[in-house]
Every structure is written in C-alpha cells, then in structure tokens.
Amino acid sequence: MHNLSKFEEKLGVAFKNQDHLLQALTHRSYLNENPTFRLGHNERLEFLGDAVLELVVTEELYEKFPDKPEGDLTSFRAALVNAKILSDVALNLGVNDFLMLSRGEAKDTGRARQYILANAFEAIVGAIYLDQGYAGAKKFIDSCVMNLLEDVLNKKLYKDPKSLFQEEAQERVGITPNYEVTREAGPDHDKIFVVGVYLGKELVAEGEGPSKQIAQESAARNALEAKKWG
C-alpha cells in the first residue's frame, strides 16, 4: 500500500477521509486480483469528477470570456479536458506512482495507460469534491487544469490539427493539404494506419493511429511541427 500522504502533498490537498483518495486510485483490474480489498474501484468517482471538472471549467471560461460565443467556449473546454491533457496532468502529479492496478495493467504503458491516467484524474477530482466540496475541487482544478489555458490559446490547441494545418497551408503557400494512407500494419482487429500529409507532391510528415482519422490528425500535428507553423 502506498504512502498517500506524499501524494496529498503533490496534489496540494489534505483529505479529511483518505479513503476517498485511495478509491480514486483503484482501477477495476486491481479488484479482480484483490477481491477482498475493502474499497470499490474508481469508476463512480470518475463519473462524478467528470461532471465537476466540466462545470468548473465551463464556469471559469464563461466568466473569463464574456464576449465569446458558445462555439468558441465549447472548443476551449474540449481542449482543456481531453484525455491527452488530463493524462499529462496526471503524469505531472505523479498519479502513475500511486495507481492501484493489476499486474497485467501495470505493464501496459501505451494508449490504454493514457486513458487510465485521464480517468484516474477525473476520479481524483470526484474524490476532492466529496471530501472538500465545490470550493476545494475548484481550487485544485484551477491549479492544474485552468493554468494550461494560456498554452491552449497560444498554441491554438482548441483547433483540431487538420483544420489548423489546412488554414496555415492555404494562407502561407496557397495549397490545400491532402492525406494518403502510406501503409497499414497489424491484424484486422488491431490495425495501425500510417498516413502521409502532402502539400502538392511534398510529403511533409506522417502520423499513425488505430484509425485513418486519428492517423490523419497525428500527421497534421507532426506537419505543423515540421513546418514550425501555428
């Protein structure tokens, strides 16, 4: 069992009931291997935390941008609470070191772990809400999610990479990018697509993913970096 007091220090939250935090860190797979564990897994807390996170972020954006329409605010919120950002926040907080996982899950470090971390972060928000109320949850979210807003706006992370690359390409070189699958790997149920993004005949970058859509987004993101655009 981990020393949760160290983790509380990293979170900047002293729990009245440490079980709330312990349950937020308990993945379903851990209970499969440890059926006598006294607490449940974190999925109900994740459900609660997801709603709290969305409300806090929505309220903050509503106050901060009185002149922005709903569509812009929705894009900003989506960029702040997506799985990639939340898993990065969780990693920075050291959540990985305290997760209660099965031995099999503990070995997996790929995309699945990203979702586990993002979900655990939402569960921690739920645990803080239960333990410290709305004000406590808001303070925590302000310190580790809302502080990323400036970065999201500066890097235009609220725009999907394909739209952003297309805008930049049309503005800078007058060409609309096109995407082609350059190769596929893996069995049918677990395919990986590699997609190239081209400006005319120039292959700017490639990206990969479990679907053509995700691979295209990855290629566009890599192309923005390659060109140092955006």
C-alpha positions as CSV (number, residue, x, y, z in Angstrom):
1,M,0.0,0.0,0.0
2,H,1.3,3.4,-0.9
3,N,2.0,6.3,1.4
4,L,-0.8,8.6,0.3
5,S,0.4,11.5,2.5
6,K,3.2,12.1,0.0
7,F,0.7,12.1,-2.8
8,E,-1.5,14.5,-0.9
9,E,1.4,16.9,-0.8
10,K,1.8,16.7,-4.6
11,L,-1.9,17.4,-5.0
12,G,-1.9,20.2,-2.5
13,V,-4.9,18.7,-0.8
14,A,-5.2,17.2,2.7
15,F,-8.1,14.8,2.7
16,K,-10.4,14.5,5.7
17,N,-11.1,11.0,4.6
18,Q,-8.1,9.4,2.8
19,D,-10.3,6.5,1.6
20,H,-11.8,8.9,-1.0
21,L,-8.3,9.3,-2.5
22,L,-7.5,5.6,-2.2
23,Q,-10.6,4.6,-4.1
24,A,-9.9,7.3,-6.8
25,L,-6.6,5.5,-7.5
26,T,-8.1,2.0,-7.5
27,H,-8.6,0.6,-11.0
28,R,-11.1,-2.1,-11.7
29,S,-8.3,-4.6,-12.7
30,Y,-6.8,-4.3,-9.2
31,L,-10.1,-5.6,-7.6
32,N,-10.1,-8.6,-10.0
33,E,-6.8,-9.7,-8.4
34,N,-7.6,-8.5,-4.9
35,P,-11.3,-9.3,-4.4
36,T,-11.1,-8.8,-0.6
37,F,-9.9,-5.2,-1.0
38,R,-12.2,-3.1,1.3
39,L,-13.0,-0.3,-1.2
40,G,-14.6,-0.3,-4.6
41,H,-13.0,0.8,-7.9
42,N,-12.8,4.3,-9.1
43,E,-15.4,4.4,-11.9
44,R,-18.2,6.0,-9.9
45,L,-15.8,8.7,-8.7
46,E,-14.7,9.2,-12.3
47,F,-18.3,9.7,-13.3
48,L,-18.7,12.4,-10.5
49,G,-15.4,14.0,-11.2
50,D,-16.1,14.3,-14.9
51,A,-19.2,16.4,-14.2
52,V,-17.4,18.5,-11.6
53,L,-14.5,19.2,-13.9
54,E,-16.7,20.1,-16.8
55,L,-18.8,22.5,-14.6
56,V,-15.7,24.2,-13.1
57,V,-14.0,24.7,-16.5
58,T,-17.3,25.9,-18.0
59,E,-17.9,28.4,-15.3
60,E,-14.3,29.8,-15.5
61,L,-14.5,30.1,-19.3
62,Y,-17.9,31.8,-19.0
63,E,-16.6,34.4,-16.6
64,K,-13.2,34.9,-18.4
65,F,-14.6,35.4,-21.9
66,P,-17.9,37.4,-21.7
67,D,-17.8,38.2,-25.4
68,K,-17.0,34.7,-26.8
69,P,-19.9,32.7,-28.4
70,E,-20.8,29.3,-27.2
71,G,-19.0,27.5,-30.0
72,D,-15.6,29.0,-29.0
73,L,-16.1,28.3,-25.3
74,T,-17.0,24.7,-26.2
75,S,-13.8,24.3,-28.2
76,F,-11.7,25.8,-25.4
77,R,-13.3,23.5,-22.9
78,A,-12.8,20.4,-25.1
79,A,-9.1,21.3,-25.4
80,L,-8.7,21.6,-21.6
81,V,-10.5,18.3,-20.6
82,N,-9.4,15.9,-23.4
83,A,-7.8,12.6,-22.4
84,K,-4.3,13.7,-23.7
85,I,-4.2,16.8,-21.5
86,L,-5.7,15.1,-18.4
87,S,-3.3,12.2,-18.7
88,D,-0.3,14.6,-19.0
89,V,-1.6,16.5,-15.9
90,A,-2.0,13.2,-14.0
91,L,1.6,12.2,-15.0
92,N,3.0,15.5,-13.8
93,L,1.2,15.0,-10.5
94,G,2.8,11.5,-10.1
95,V,-0.5,9.6,-10.4
96,N,1.3,6.8,-12.1
97,D,3.3,6.0,-9.0
98,F,0.2,5.6,-6.9
99,L,-2.3,3.8,-9.2
100,M,-3.6,0.5,-7.9
101,L,-3.6,-1.8,-11.0
102,S,-3.5,-5.4,-11.8
103,R,-0.1,-6.8,-12.7
104,G,-1.1,-7.0,-16.3
105,E,-2.3,-3.4,-16.5
106,A,0.7,-2.2,-14.6
107,K,2.9,-3.4,-17.5
108,D,0.9,-1.6,-20.2
109,T,2.3,1.8,-20.9
110,G,0.6,2.7,-24.3
111,R,-2.6,4.4,-25.2
112,A,-4.5,2.3,-22.7
113,R,-2.5,3.8,-19.8
114,Q,-3.2,7.3,-21.1
115,Y,-6.9,6.6,-20.7
116,I,-6.4,5.0,-17.3
117,L,-4.5,8.1,-16.1
118,A,-7.1,10.6,-17.5
119,N,-9.9,8.6,-15.8
120,A,-8.0,8.5,-12.6
121,F,-7.5,12.2,-12.7
122,E,-11.3,12.7,-13.1
123,A,-11.8,10.2,-10.1
124,I,-9.4,12.3,-8.0
125,V,-11.5,15.4,-8.8
126,G,-14.6,13.5,-7.7
127,A,-12.8,12.4,-4.5
128,I,-11.8,16.0,-3.7
129,Y,-15.4,17.2,-4.4
130,L,-16.8,14.6,-2.0
131,D,-14.1,15.4,0.6
132,Q,-13.7,19.2,0.3
133,G,-16.8,20.4,-1.6
134,Y,-17.1,22.5,-4.7
135,A,-14.6,25.1,-3.5
136,G,-11.9,22.5,-2.8
137,A,-12.4,20.9,-6.2
138,K,-12.4,24.3,-7.9
139,K,-9.1,25.3,-6.2
140,F,-7.5,22.0,-7.4
141,I,-8.8,22.3,-11.0
142,D,-7.6,25.9,-11.1
143,S,-4.1,24.9,-10.1
144,C,-3.6,22.1,-12.6
145,V,-6.0,22.4,-15.5
146,M,-7.1,26.1,-15.8
147,N,-3.4,27.1,-15.6
148,L,-3.0,25.4,-19.0
149,L,-5.5,27.8,-20.7
150,E,-2.9,30.3,-21.9
151,D,-0.9,27.5,-23.5
152,V,-4.1,26.1,-25.2
153,L,-4.9,29.6,-26.6
154,N,-1.3,30.4,-27.7
155,K,-0.7,27.1,-29.4
156,K,-4.3,27.0,-30.8
157,L,-4.8,23.6,-29.2
158,Y,-8.5,24.2,-29.3
159,K,-8.4,23.8,-33.1
160,D,-8.1,20.3,-34.4
161,P,-4.7,19.8,-36.1
162,K,-6.2,19.1,-39.5
163,S,-8.1,22.4,-39.6
164,L,-5.2,24.3,-38.3
165,F,-2.7,22.8,-40.8
166,Q,-5.1,23.5,-43.7
167,E,-5.6,27.1,-42.6
168,E,-1.8,27.7,-42.3
169,A,-1.0,25.9,-45.6
170,Q,-3.6,27.9,-47.6
171,E,-2.5,31.1,-46.0
172,R,1.2,30.6,-46.4
173,V,1.7,28.6,-49.6
174,G,-1.8,28.6,-51.2
175,I,-2.1,24.8,-51.2
176,T,-4.7,22.6,-49.6
177,P,-3.1,19.6,-47.9
178,N,-4.1,16.1,-48.9
179,Y,-3.8,12.8,-46.9
180,E,-2.9,9.4,-48.2
181,V,-2.5,6.1,-46.3
182,T,1.1,5.1,-46.9
183,R,1.0,1.7,-45.1
184,E,-1.0,-0.5,-42.8
185,A,0.2,-2.9,-40.2
186,G,-1.2,-5.5,-37.8
187,P,-4.2,-7.9,-37.9
188,D,-7.7,-6.7,-38.8
189,H,-8.9,-6.3,-35.2
190,D,-5.8,-4.3,-34.2
191,K,-4.7,-2.4,-37.3
192,I,-2.3,0.6,-37.3
193,F,-2.6,3.1,-40.2
194,V,0.2,5.3,-41.3
195,V,-0.9,8.4,-43.2
196,G,1.2,10.9,-45.0
197,V,0.2,14.5,-45.4
198,Y,1.2,16.2,-48.6
199,L,1.4,19.7,-49.9
200,G,1.3,19.1,-53.6
201,K,3.9,16.4,-54.2
202,E,5.9,17.2,-51.0
203,L,5.5,14.7,-48.2
204,V,5.5,17.0,-45.1
205,A,5.0,14.4,-42.3
206,E,3.5,11.1,-41.4
207,G,1.3,10.1,-38.5
208,E,-0.1,6.8,-37.2
209,G,-3.1,5.6,-35.3
210,P,-5.7,2.9,-34.9
211,S,-8.0,4.6,-37.4
212,K,-7.4,6.7,-40.5
213,Q,-8.9,9.7,-38.8
214,I,-6.6,9.6,-35.8
215,A,-3.6,8.9,-38.1
216,Q,-4.5,12.0,-40.2
217,E,-4.7,14.1,-37.0
218,S,-1.3,12.8,-35.9
219,A,0.1,13.6,-39.4
220,A,-1.3,17.1,-39.3
221,R,0.1,17.7,-35.8
222,N,3.6,16.4,-37.0
223,A,3.4,18.6,-40.1
224,L,2.7,21.7,-38.0
225,E,5.8,20.9,-36.0
226,A,7.9,20.1,-39.1
227,K,7.0,23.4,-40.7
228,K,7.0,25.3,-37.4
229,W,3.6,26.7,-38.2
230,G,0.8,27.6,-35.8
